[in-house]
Amino acid sequence: MEKQAVVYIMGNDRPTLYIGVTADFYHRISQHKEELVEGFTKKYHLNKLLYFEVFDNIEEAIKREKQLKSWRREWKLELIRKSNPEFKDLWPELFP
């Protein structure tokens, strides 16, 4: 049986956005929050979990990640606004 997979959007106060996919949600977001991941998220301090979707398998999640990455910025912001209108960090509510 495959693990569940998650597509997520990280951001900062601007917000600059980063879309990623993982099969180990807790570990991956922890890496971003602690700035252990070299590259874009560390450079721009993208440490807020703004949005996520859970999938039954990694293939579905990767397909959705690619779709979201192809969207215009405003569409991504609207997606976040629908479930997180204040653009707050969802992480503390998920893992207090």
C-alpha positions as CSV (number, residue, x, y, z in Angstrom):
1,M,0.0,0.0,0.0
2,E,1.3,3.4,-1.0
3,K,1.6,6.3,1.4
4,Q,-0.6,9.3,1.1
5,A,1.0,12.2,-0.8
6,V,0.6,15.9,-0.2
7,V,0.8,19.0,-2.5
8,Y,1.6,22.0,-0.5
9,I,2.1,25.8,-0.9
10,M,4.7,27.5,1.2
11,G,4.9,31.3,1.5
12,N,6.2,34.3,3.3
13,D,4.6,37.6,4.2
14,R,4.7,39.0,0.7
15,P,3.6,36.3,-0.2
16,T,6.2,34.7,-2.4
17,L,4.9,31.2,-3.2
18,Y,6.5,27.8,-3.6
19,I,4.6,24.7,-4.6
20,G,5.9,21.3,-3.7
21,V,4.9,17.6,-3.3
22,T,5.9,15.0,-0.7
23,A,5.1,11.6,0.6
24,D,6.4,12.6,4.1
25,F,4.4,15.8,4.9
26,Y,5.6,16.4,8.5
27,H,9.3,15.8,7.7
28,R,9.3,17.9,4.5
29,I,7.4,20.9,6.0
30,S,9.6,20.8,9.0
31,Q,12.7,21.0,6.7
32,H,11.2,24.1,5.1
33,K,10.3,25.8,8.4
34,E,13.8,25.2,9.8
35,E,15.3,26.4,6.5
36,L,17.2,23.1,6.0
37,V,16.2,22.9,2.3
38,E,18.8,24.7,0.2
39,G,17.4,26.8,-2.7
40,F,14.3,28.9,-3.3
41,T,12.4,28.4,0.0
42,K,15.5,29.1,2.1
43,K,16.6,32.1,0.1
44,Y,13.2,33.8,0.4
45,H,12.3,32.5,3.9
46,L,9.2,30.6,2.8
47,N,8.3,29.2,6.2
48,K,4.5,29.5,6.2
49,L,2.4,26.5,5.2
50,L,-0.5,28.3,3.4
51,Y,-2.3,25.5,1.6
52,F,-2.2,21.7,1.1
53,E,-4.1,18.9,-0.6
54,V,-3.9,15.2,0.3
55,F,-3.9,12.5,-2.3
56,D,-4.0,8.7,-2.2
57,N,-0.9,8.3,-4.3
58,I,2.1,10.2,-5.4
59,E,1.2,10.1,-9.1
60,E,-2.0,12.0,-8.5
61,A,-0.1,14.5,-6.3
62,I,2.6,15.1,-8.9
63,K,-0.1,15.7,-11.5
64,R,-1.8,18.3,-9.3
65,E,1.6,19.9,-8.5
66,K,2.3,20.4,-12.2
67,Q,-1.1,21.8,-12.7
68,L,-0.8,24.3,-9.9
69,K,2.7,25.3,-11.0
70,S,1.3,26.2,-14.5
71,W,-1.4,28.5,-13.0
72,R,-1.1,32.3,-12.9
73,R,-0.1,33.8,-9.6
74,E,-3.5,35.3,-9.0
75,W,-5.2,31.9,-9.5
76,K,-2.8,30.4,-6.8
77,L,-3.6,33.3,-4.4
78,E,-7.3,32.8,-5.0
79,L,-7.0,29.1,-4.2
80,I,-5.3,29.9,-0.9
81,R,-7.8,32.6,-0.1
82,K,-10.7,30.2,-0.4
83,S,-9.5,28.0,2.5
84,N,-7.1,30.4,4.2
85,P,-8.3,34.0,3.7
86,E,-5.9,35.4,6.3
87,F,-2.9,33.6,4.7
88,K,-2.0,32.3,8.2
89,D,0.5,29.5,8.8
90,L,-1.5,26.3,9.0
91,W,1.3,24.3,10.5
92,P,0.7,25.1,14.2
93,E,-3.0,24.0,13.9
94,L,-1.9,20.7,12.2
95,F,1.0,19.9,14.6
96,P,0.7,21.9,17.8
